[in-house]
Amino acid sequence: MDEDLSELRSDGGSKPSNVDNDGNLGDIQFTDPTTEKSQNVDDPDENPTAKPGIPEGIELDTPGYSIRSEMNDIDTPDDKTWFMELDEAVIQEDRCIQCGTCVAACPSDSIGIGDDDLPKLVKMCTGCSLCWDFCPRGGLRYERQWKITGGDDNVSGAGDPITEFSAKVTDDWREHSQDGGVVTSILIHLLEAGEIDGALIATESDEEPWKAESFLATSREELIENAGSFYNQTMAIGNLDIDQWKDQLPDKDPEDLSLALVGTPCEIEGIRALQDFAWDYQSHEEGVRAIDYTIALMCTKNFNYEKLIGEQLAEKRDIQPEEIGKLDVLDGELRVYDHGGELVFSESIKNFHDAALKGCDECADFTGYCADLTVGSVGSPDEYSSVIIRTETGLTAWNVTEPDLEYEDLYNRSAIGRLQSWDKDNAFSSLERPFDPDAPRFIEYTDHAESYGTERNPHEADH
């Protein structure tokens, strides 16, 4: 240890700025922080957790399906059905009814909802076939689902329900509801009886008047505030991710949650089919299993929001969305009321056919055969709702609500039967495939393609 230490040299590391050549420590000096160069986490207008997006002007060349063959030389099994088939046969053909079943069915969360309110592939498809199988305009033979859910009597006429009523709510809030206000009343009573923790319903968009969006109501006040009907779909089944609603729901094990779903008949067909199978639906799994009560709204068709509210009413008839207090389809007419409840416009619903979802033409399920209860205006006097109770679960919902309703036996059952028959005739003239309640529940894509003339393997076209 007697070597000259003065000959020692640095190993290349940096020297602290406050240490001289003799190793003496000097005054510490701090460099002023750089400003306006990084994200200000204290600024409420900035989100420090936001991921950076694609730079403006940059277009990504996203690989198509062919990348699979470049990654491996494994042949694709013939029985796989991809989202590309669903896209080709349903979405691109303008047959999508915007129920959202395909979103919930995907076990890899690869399907989302696009800005156009249509299903959209957001991650690579695995070809599991479930989105196709459960689509009521694709692989789900919905008339078979009726029979599985409600028995042989669901195939003809208006079905064979447990019981039927014409009913209305007597509370003051009913004036803002649709018809007799029965749907809202049932949900309130189920909630207050502890039968459900919430109800997936429709609410009005904050940005676009009279555009419906999915909403989980968990209080009497929220249910009353959102009473009434909208005439566009909300992709309801695609909004069953419990995490989306965790701030509204009680703090309990998701397996113990109980929810009600209000939707069109096709949405009820979708949720019933999903619940019949023990597959894992990824983020939607808990929501799908939590639906214990289903209420179908009588429906002959639904509408595209932009075409109905924007084009048909605002542009062609000068009825602006902000002027509308209530919309109703009654006695074959589309009726518009102002905020004071006065009728300001009525016209045959036939004149709005171009605004309807084209996939609705193929539906023969006016009365919601798969639901626990069906509610609508057909068959009852003004200010009353027609209520069809189809299951023991539906009877439970009726029994907790009935003491606070004014009701009588269904006023005009034949009116419902006539409209159901009309709806079926219309569906049979539009449906390209055979209508067969005894055939297998799921339709092979190749069979669909043969009936509709759809491209057989669109995924091979590097979709």
KOLVOKE-652210 format. One record per residue (C-alpha): residue number from 1; residue in three letters; x, y, z. Coordinates in Angstrom, 1 decimal, padded with zeros to 4 digits. Layout:
  resi  resn      c1      c2      c3
   NUM   ALA       X       Y       Z
...
//
This chain:
  resi  resn      c1      c2      c3
     1   MET   000.0   000.0   000.0
     2   ASP   003.0   002.3  -000.4
     3   GLU   002.4   003.1  -004.1
     4   ASP   001.9   006.8  -005.1
     5   LEU  -001.8   007.4  -004.7
     6   SER  -001.4   010.5  -006.9
     7   GLU  -001.2   008.3  -009.9
     8   LEU  -004.6   006.8  -009.3
     9   ARG  -007.1   007.9  -012.0
    10   SER  -010.9   007.8  -012.3
    11   ASP  -012.4   004.7  -013.7
    12   GLY  -014.5   006.8  -016.1
    13   GLY  -017.3   007.6  -013.8
    14   SER  -018.6   011.2  -013.6
    15   LYS  -017.3   013.5  -011.0
    16   PRO  -019.8   015.3  -008.7
    17   SER  -019.9   019.0  -009.6
    18   ASN  -019.4   020.0  -005.9
    19   VAL  -016.2   018.0  -005.4
    20   ASP  -012.8   019.5  -006.4
    21   ASN  -009.7   017.6  -007.7
    22   ASP  -008.5   017.1  -004.1
    23   GLY  -011.8   015.5  -003.1
    24   ASN  -012.9   018.5  -001.0
    25   LEU  -016.7   019.0  -000.8
    26   GLY  -017.9   022.4  -001.8
    27   ASP  -021.3   024.1  -001.7
    28   ILE  -024.2   022.1  -003.2
    29   GLN  -025.9   023.7  -006.1
    30   PHE  -029.2   022.6  -007.4
    31   THR  -030.2   022.9  -011.1
    32   ASP  -033.5   024.7  -011.6
    33   PRO  -036.2   022.2  -012.8
    34   THR  -037.1   022.5  -016.5
    35   THR  -040.6   023.9  -016.9
    36   GLU  -043.2   023.4  -019.6
    37   LYS  -041.4   020.4  -020.9
    38   SER  -043.3   017.6  -019.2
    39   GLN  -046.8   016.8  -018.1
    40   ASN  -048.1   018.9  -015.3
    41   VAL  -049.8   016.3  -013.0
    42   ASP  -051.4   019.1  -010.9
    43   ASP  -053.3   020.5  -013.9
    44   PRO  -056.9   019.3  -013.8
    45   ASP  -057.1   019.6  -017.6
    46   GLU  -054.4   017.0  -018.0
    47   ASN  -054.6   013.3  -017.2
    48   PRO  -051.2   012.0  -016.1
    49   THR  -052.4   008.4  -016.6
    50   ALA  -053.5   008.9  -020.2
    51   LYS  -051.6   006.9  -022.8
    52   PRO  -050.1   008.8  -025.7
    53   GLY  -052.1   008.5  -028.9
    54   ILE  -051.0   008.2  -032.5
    55   PRO  -049.3   011.4  -033.6
    56   GLU  -051.3   013.6  -035.9
    57   GLY  -050.8   012.8  -039.6
    58   ILE  -049.4   009.3  -038.9
    59   GLU  -051.3   006.3  -040.3
    60   LEU  -050.5   002.9  -038.9
    61   ASP  -050.3   000.0  -041.3
    62   THR  -052.1  -002.6  -039.1
    63   PRO  -051.4  -006.2  -040.2
    64   GLY  -054.3  -008.1  -041.6
    65   TYR  -055.3  -011.7  -041.2
    66   SER  -052.5  -012.9  -043.5
    67   ILE  -049.9  -012.1  -040.7
    68   ARG  -051.0  -015.4  -039.1
    69   SER  -049.7  -017.4  -042.1
    70   GLU  -046.4  -015.5  -041.9
    71   MET  -046.0  -016.2  -038.2
    72   ASN  -046.6  -020.0  -038.5
    73   ASP  -047.4  -022.7  -041.0
    74   ILE  -050.3  -024.2  -039.1
    75   ASP  -053.5  -024.6  -041.1
    76   THR  -056.6  -022.9  -039.7
    77   PRO  -059.3  -025.5  -038.7
    78   ASP  -062.3  -025.5  -041.0
    79   ASP  -064.8  -025.1  -038.2
    80   LYS  -063.4  -021.8  -036.9
    81   THR  -065.6  -018.7  -037.4
    82   TRP  -064.1  -015.3  -037.1
    83   PHE  -065.3  -011.8  -036.3
    84   MET  -064.6  -011.1  -040.0
    85   GLU  -067.5  -013.4  -040.9
    86   LEU  -069.8  -011.6  -038.5
    87   ASP  -068.6  -008.3  -040.0
    88   GLU  -069.2  -009.5  -043.5
    89   ALA  -072.6  -011.1  -043.0
    90   VAL  -074.2  -008.8  -040.5
    91   ILE  -072.5  -005.5  -039.9
    92   GLN  -071.4  -004.6  -043.5
    93   GLU  -074.7  -005.9  -044.8
    94   ASP  -076.5  -003.3  -042.6
    95   ARG  -078.3  -006.1  -040.7
    96   CYS  -076.8  -005.3  -037.2
    97   ILE  -079.5  -004.6  -034.6
    98   GLN  -077.0  -003.1  -032.2
    99   CYS  -077.9  -005.4  -029.3
   100   GLY  -074.3  -005.8  -028.2
   101   THR  -074.4  -009.5  -027.7
   102   CYS  -071.3  -010.1  -029.7
   103   VAL  -069.3  -007.7  -027.4
   104   ALA  -070.4  -009.6  -024.3
   105   ALA  -069.8  -013.0  -025.9
   106   CYS  -066.1  -012.5  -026.8
   107   PRO  -063.9  -014.4  -024.3
   108   SER  -060.8  -012.3  -025.2
   109   ASP  -062.5  -008.8  -025.1
   110   SER  -061.5  -008.4  -028.7
   111   ILE  -064.8  -006.6  -029.7
   112   GLY  -065.7  -003.1  -028.7
   113   ILE  -068.2  -000.5  -029.7
   114   GLY  -067.2   002.0  -032.4
   115   ASP  -068.1   005.7  -032.8
   116   ASP  -070.8   004.6  -035.2
   117   ASP  -072.4   002.5  -032.4
   118   LEU  -071.6  -000.7  -034.2
   119   PRO  -069.4  -003.6  -033.1
   120   LYS  -065.7  -003.2  -033.9
   121   LEU  -062.7  -005.4  -033.6
   122   VAL  -060.2  -003.8  -031.2
   123   LYS  -057.8  -006.7  -030.7
   124   MET  -056.8  -009.7  -032.8
   125   CYS  -059.7  -012.2  -033.2
   126   THR  -059.0  -015.7  -032.0
   127   GLY  -061.7  -017.3  -034.1
   128   CYS  -063.6  -018.8  -031.2
   129   SER  -066.9  -018.4  -033.1
   130   LEU  -068.9  -017.1  -030.1
   131   CYS  -069.6  -013.6  -031.5
   132   TRP  -071.2  -015.3  -034.6
   133   ASP  -073.0  -018.0  -032.6
   134   PHE  -074.8  -015.6  -030.3
   135   CYS  -075.7  -012.9  -032.8
   136   PRO  -079.5  -012.8  -033.3
   137   ARG  -079.0  -011.9  -037.0
   138   GLY  -076.1  -014.3  -037.4
   139   GLY  -075.6  -017.7  -035.8
   140   LEU  -078.4  -017.6  -033.2
   141   ARG  -081.5  -019.2  -034.5
   142   TYR  -083.7  -017.0  -032.4
   143   GLU  -086.9  -018.9  -032.9
   144   ARG  -085.2  -022.0  -031.4
   145   GLN  -084.2  -019.8  -028.4
   146   TRP  -087.9  -019.0  -027.9
   147   LYS  -088.7  -022.6  -027.7
   148   ILE  -085.9  -023.4  -025.3
   149   THR  -086.8  -020.5  -023.1
   150   GLY  -090.6  -020.7  -023.1
   151   GLY  -091.7  -024.0  -024.6
   152   ASP  -093.7  -025.1  -027.7
   153   ASP  -096.4  -022.4  -027.1
   154   ASN  -093.9  -019.7  -027.8
   155   VAL  -093.7  -020.7  -031.5
   156   SER  -097.2  -019.7  -032.5
   157   GLY  -099.6  -016.9  -031.7
   158   ALA  -098.7  -014.6  -028.8
   159   GLY  -097.4  -017.5  -026.7
   160   ASP  -099.0  -018.9  -023.6
   161   PRO  -098.1  -016.6  -020.7
   162   ILE  -098.9  -017.1  -017.1
   163   THR  -101.2  -014.1  -017.0
   164   GLU  -101.8  -010.7  -018.7
   165   PHE  -103.0  -007.3  -017.5
   166   SER  -103.6  -003.7  -018.6
   167   ALA  -102.1  -001.6  -015.8
   168   LYS  -101.0   001.9  -014.9
   169   VAL  -099.2   003.7  -012.1
   170   THR  -101.2   006.2  -010.1
   171   ASP  -098.1   008.2  -008.8
   172   ASP  -097.6   011.7  -010.0
   173   TRP  -094.3   010.9  -011.7
   174   ARG  -096.2   008.8  -014.3
   175   GLU  -096.9   011.8  -016.5
   176   HIS  -093.2   011.8  -017.7
   177   SER  -093.2   008.0  -018.3
   178   GLN  -094.2   005.9  -021.3
   179   ASP  -097.9   004.8  -021.3
   180   GLY  -098.7   003.4  -017.9
   181   GLY  -095.3   003.7  -016.3
   182   VAL  -095.3   000.1  -015.4
   183   VAL  -091.7  -000.8  -016.3
   184   THR  -090.4   002.0  -014.0
   185   SER  -092.7   000.9  -011.2
   186   ILE  -091.7  -002.7  -011.4
   187   LEU  -088.0  -001.8  -011.2
   188   ILE  -088.6   000.6  -008.3
   189   HIS  -090.4  -002.2  -006.3
   190   LEU  -087.8  -004.8  -007.1
   191   LEU  -085.0  -002.4  -006.0
   192   GLU  -086.8  -001.4  -002.8
   193   ALA  -087.7  -005.0  -002.0
   194   GLY  -084.0  -006.0  -002.2
   195   GLU  -084.6  -008.3  -005.2
   196   ILE  -082.1  -006.4  -007.4
   197   ASP  -079.1  -004.1  -006.9
   198   GLY  -079.7  -002.1  -010.1
   199   ALA  -081.4  -002.1  -013.5
   200   LEU  -079.7  -001.6  -016.9
   201   ILE  -081.9   000.9  -018.7
   202   ALA  -081.6   003.7  -021.2
   203   THR  -080.8   007.3  -020.4
   204   GLU  -080.5   010.3  -022.6
   205   SER  -077.0   011.3  -023.9
   206   ASP  -075.6   014.5  -022.4
   207   GLU  -074.2   015.5  -025.8
   208   GLU  -076.9   014.4  -028.2
   209   PRO  -080.6   015.1  -027.3
   210   TRP  -082.8   012.0  -027.7
   211   LYS  -079.9   009.6  -028.2
   212   ALA  -080.2   006.7  -025.8
   213   GLU  -077.2   005.3  -023.9
   214   SER  -076.9   002.4  -021.4
   215   PHE  -077.3   003.4  -017.8
   216   LEU  -077.3   001.4  -014.6
   217   ALA  -079.9   002.9  -012.3
   218   THR  -079.6   002.0  -008.6
   219   SER  -082.1   004.3  -006.9
   220   ARG  -085.8   005.2  -007.2
   221   GLU  -084.8   008.8  -008.2
   222   GLU  -082.6   007.6  -011.1
   223   LEU  -085.4   005.2  -012.4
   224   ILE  -088.0   008.0  -012.3
   225   GLU  -085.6   010.5  -013.9
   226   ASN  -085.1   008.1  -016.8
   227   ALA  -088.7   007.0  -017.3
   228   GLY  -089.8   007.0  -020.9
   229   SER  -088.8   005.4  -024.2
   230   PHE  -086.1   006.1  -026.7
   231   TYR  -086.2   004.7  -030.2
   232   ASN  -082.6   003.7  -030.8
   233   GLN  -080.5   000.9  -029.5
   234   THR  -077.9   001.2  -026.8
   235   MET  -075.7  -001.9  -027.4
   236   ALA  -077.1  -002.8  -023.9
   237   ILE  -075.6  -006.4  -023.7
   238   GLY  -072.2  -004.9  -024.6
   239   ASN  -072.4  -002.7  -021.5
   240   LEU  -072.5  -005.5  -018.9
   241   ASP  -068.9  -005.0  -017.7
   242   ILE  -069.4  -004.7  -014.0
   243   ASP  -066.3  -002.5  -013.6
   244   GLN  -068.0   000.1  -015.8
   245   TRP  -070.6   000.5  -013.1
   246   LYS  -068.7  -000.2  -009.9
   247   ASP  -069.2   003.3  -008.5
   248   GLN  -073.0   002.8  -008.6
   249   LEU  -073.1  -000.8  -007.3
   250   PRO  -073.1  -001.8  -003.6
   251   ASP  -069.8  -003.2  -002.2
   252   LYS  -070.5  -006.9  -002.4
   253   ASP  -069.1  -010.0  -004.1
   254   PRO  -069.9  -009.8  -007.8
   255   GLU  -071.4  -013.3  -007.6
   256   ASP  -074.0  -012.0  -005.2
   257   LEU  -075.1  -009.1  -007.5
   258   SER  -078.6  -009.2  -008.9
   259   LEU  -079.6  -007.0  -011.9
   260   ALA  -082.6  -006.4  -014.1
   261   LEU  -082.3  -005.8  -017.8
   262   VAL  -084.9  -003.8  -019.8
   263   GLY  -084.4  -004.2  -023.6
   264   THR  -085.9  -005.1  -026.9
   265   PRO  -086.8  -008.7  -027.6
   266   CYS  -083.6  -009.3  -029.6
   267   GLU  -081.5  -008.1  -026.6
   268   ILE  -083.4  -010.5  -024.3
   269   GLU  -082.8  -013.4  -026.8
   270   GLY  -079.1  -012.6  -026.6
   271   ILE  -078.7  -012.5  -022.8
   272   ARG  -080.8  -015.7  -022.4
   273   ALA  -078.6  -017.5  -024.9
   274   LEU  -075.4  -016.3  -023.2
   275   GLN  -076.7  -017.4  -019.8
   276   ASP  -077.4  -020.9  -021.1
   277   PHE  -073.7  -021.7  -021.4
   278   ALA  -071.0  -021.8  -018.7
   279   TRP  -068.3  -020.2  -020.9
   280   ASP  -066.2  -017.4  -019.6
   281   TYR  -067.2  -014.1  -021.2
   282   GLN  -064.1  -012.3  -019.8
   283   SER  -065.0  -008.7  -018.5
   284   HIS  -068.7  -009.3  -019.1
   285   GLU  -068.9  -012.6  -017.3
   286   GLU  -070.1  -011.2  -013.9
   287   GLY  -072.6  -008.9  -015.6
   288   VAL  -074.1  -011.6  -017.8
   289   ARG  -074.5  -013.9  -014.7
   290   ALA  -076.0  -011.1  -012.6
   291   ILE  -079.1  -010.6  -014.8
   292   ASP  -081.9  -012.2  -012.9
   293   TYR  -084.9  -010.2  -014.3
   294   THR  -085.6  -009.5  -017.9
   295   ILE  -088.3  -007.1  -019.2
   296   ALA  -088.9  -006.9  -022.9
   297   LEU  -090.4  -003.9  -024.6
   298   MET  -092.9  -004.7  -027.4
   299   CYS  -091.1  -003.8  -030.6
   300   THR  -091.7  -004.1  -034.3
   301   LYS  -088.5  -002.1  -035.2
   302   ASN  -085.9   000.2  -033.9
   303   PHE  -084.1   003.1  -035.5
   304   ASN  -080.8   004.6  -036.4
   305   TYR  -080.4   007.7  -034.2
   306   GLU  -078.9   009.9  -036.9
   307   LYS  -081.4   008.9  -039.5
   308   LEU  -084.5   009.3  -037.3
   309   ILE  -083.7   012.3  -035.2
   310   GLY  -081.2   014.1  -037.5
   311   GLU  -082.5   013.4  -041.0
   312   GLN  -086.2   012.5  -040.8
   313   LEU  -087.3   014.9  -037.9
   314   ALA  -084.7   017.7  -037.8
   315   GLU  -083.9   018.1  -041.5
   316   LYS  -087.0   017.0  -043.4
   317   ARG  -089.7   018.1  -040.9
   318   ASP  -087.9   020.9  -039.0
   319   ILE  -088.5   019.3  -035.6
   320   GLN  -085.3   020.0  -033.6
   321   PRO  -084.2   017.5  -031.0
   322   GLU  -084.1   020.1  -028.2
   323   GLU  -087.8   020.9  -028.9
   324   ILE  -089.0   017.3  -028.3
   325   GLY  -090.4   016.5  -024.8
   326   LYS  -091.6   012.9  -025.6
   327   LEU  -091.5   010.5  -028.5
   328   ASP  -094.0   007.7  -028.9
   329   VAL  -095.0   005.1  -031.5
   330   LEU  -098.8   004.4  -031.1
   331   ASP  -101.5   003.2  -033.3
   332   GLY  -099.1   002.9  -036.3
   333   GLU  -098.0   006.5  -035.9
   334   LEU  -094.8   008.3  -034.7
   335   ARG  -095.9   011.0  -032.3
   336   VAL  -093.9   013.9  -031.1
   337   TYR  -094.9   015.9  -028.0
   338   ASP  -093.4   019.2  -026.7
   339   HIS  -092.0   019.7  -023.2
   340   GLY  -095.5   020.8  -022.1
   341   GLY  -097.0   017.4  -023.2
   342   GLU  -098.8   018.8  -026.2
   343   LEU  -098.9   016.7  -029.4
   344   VAL  -097.0   018.7  -032.0
   345   PHE  -096.6   016.1  -034.8
   346   SER  -097.9   012.7  -035.8
   347   GLU  -097.3   010.7  -039.0
   348   SER  -097.6   007.1  -040.2
   349   ILE  -094.6   005.1  -039.0
   350   LYS  -094.4   003.7  -042.5
   351   ASN  -092.9   007.0  -043.6
   352   PHE  -089.9   006.5  -041.4
   353   HIS  -089.0   003.1  -042.8
   354   ASP  -085.7   004.4  -044.2
   355   ALA  -084.5   005.3  -040.7
   356   ALA  -085.2   001.9  -039.2
   357   LEU  -082.5  -000.7  -038.6
   358   LYS  -082.7  -003.1  -041.5
   359   GLY  -082.1  -006.1  -039.4
   360   CYS  -085.4  -005.5  -037.6
   361   ASP  -087.2  -006.6  -040.8
   362   GLU  -086.1  -010.2  -040.1
   363   CYS  -087.4  -010.3  -036.5
   364   ALA  -090.6  -012.2  -035.7
   365   ASP  -090.4  -011.5  -032.0
   366   PHE  -092.8  -008.6  -031.3
   367   THR  -093.7  -009.7  -027.8
   368   GLY  -090.4  -010.7  -026.4
   369   TYR  -090.9  -014.5  -026.0
   370   CYS  -087.7  -015.0  -024.0
   371   ALA  -088.4  -012.4  -021.3
   372   ASP  -089.8  -012.8  -017.8
   373   LEU  -092.2  -009.9  -018.5
   374   THR  -093.2  -008.1  -021.7
   375   VAL  -094.6  -004.5  -021.5
   376   GLY  -096.0  -002.3  -024.2
   377   SER  -098.9  -000.1  -025.3
   378   VAL  -100.7  -002.4  -027.8
   379   GLY  -103.8  -004.0  -026.4
   380   SER  -104.5  -001.4  -023.7
   381   PRO  -106.3   001.9  -023.5
   382   ASP  -104.4   005.2  -023.5
   383   GLU  -102.3   005.8  -020.4
   384   TYR  -102.2   002.0  -019.7
   385   SER  -099.5  -000.5  -020.3
   386   SER  -100.1  -004.1  -021.5
   387   VAL  -098.2  -006.5  -019.2
   388   ILE  -097.5  -010.1  -020.2
   389   ILE  -096.1  -012.3  -017.5
   390   ARG  -094.2  -015.3  -018.9
   391   THR  -092.2  -016.9  -016.1
   392   GLU  -092.3  -017.4  -012.4
   393   THR  -089.6  -014.8  -012.1
   394   GLY  -091.8  -012.4  -013.9
   395   LEU  -094.7  -013.3  -011.6
   396   THR  -092.4  -012.4  -008.6
   397   ALA  -091.8  -009.0  -010.1
   398   TRP  -095.5  -008.5  -010.7
   399   ASN  -096.5  -009.5  -007.2
   400   VAL  -094.2  -007.0  -005.5
   401   THR  -095.5  -004.2  -007.7
   402   GLU  -099.2  -005.0  -008.1
   403   PRO  -100.4  -003.4  -004.8
   404   ASP  -099.4   000.0  -006.1
   405   LEU  -100.9  -000.4  -009.6
   406   GLU  -104.4   000.2  -011.0
   407   TYR  -105.0  -002.7  -013.3
   408   GLU  -107.5  -005.1  -014.9
   409   ASP  -107.4  -008.1  -017.2
   410   LEU  -105.7  -007.4  -020.5
   411   TYR  -108.1  -005.1  -022.4
   412   ASN  -107.5  -006.4  -026.0
   413   ARG  -105.4  -009.5  -026.4
   414   SER  -106.4  -009.9  -030.0
   415   ALA  -104.7  -006.6  -030.9
   416   ILE  -101.4  -008.0  -029.7
   417   GLY  -102.0  -011.2  -031.6
   418   ARG  -102.8  -009.3  -034.8
   419   LEU  -099.6  -007.2  -034.6
   420   GLN  -097.6  -010.3  -033.7
   421   SER  -098.9  -012.0  -036.8
   422   TRP  -098.2  -009.0  -039.0
   423   ASP  -094.6  -008.9  -037.6
   424   LYS  -094.1  -012.6  -038.4
   425   ASP  -095.4  -012.2  -041.9
   426   ASN  -093.1  -009.3  -042.4
   427   ALA  -090.2  -011.2  -041.0
   428   PHE  -090.9  -014.3  -043.2
   429   SER  -090.8  -012.1  -046.3
   430   SER  -087.4  -010.7  -045.3
   431   LEU  -085.7  -013.7  -043.8
   432   GLU  -083.5  -015.4  -046.3
   433   ARG  -082.9  -018.5  -044.2
   434   PRO  -085.5  -021.1  -043.2
   435   PHE  -087.5  -020.3  -040.1
   436   ASP  -087.4  -023.5  -038.1
   437   PRO  -087.9  -023.6  -034.3
   438   ASP  -086.9  -027.3  -034.3
   439   ALA  -083.5  -026.9  -036.0
   440   PRO  -080.3  -026.6  -034.0
   441   ARG  -079.9  -023.4  -032.0
   442   PHE  -076.7  -022.3  -033.8
   443   ILE  -076.5  -021.7  -037.6
   444   GLU  -073.2  -022.6  -039.3
   445   TYR  -071.7  -019.7  -041.1
   446   THR  -071.5  -021.9  -044.3
   447   ASP  -075.3  -022.5  -044.1
   448   HIS  -075.9  -018.8  -043.6
   449   ALA  -073.6  -017.9  -046.6
   450   GLU  -075.5  -020.4  -048.7
   451   SER  -078.9  -018.7  -047.9
   452   TYR  -077.7  -015.1  -048.1
   453   GLY  -075.0  -015.3  -050.8
   454   THR  -072.4  -014.1  -048.3
   455   GLU  -068.7  -014.5  -049.0
   456   ARG  -067.6  -017.8  -047.5
   457   ASN  -064.2  -017.0  -046.0
   458   PRO  -063.8  -013.2  -045.7
   459   HIS  -060.9  -013.6  -043.2
   460   GLU  -058.8  -015.0  -046.0
   461   ALA  -059.1  -011.8  -048.0
   462   ASP  -056.8  -010.2  -045.4
   463   HIS  -059.6  -008.3  -043.6
//
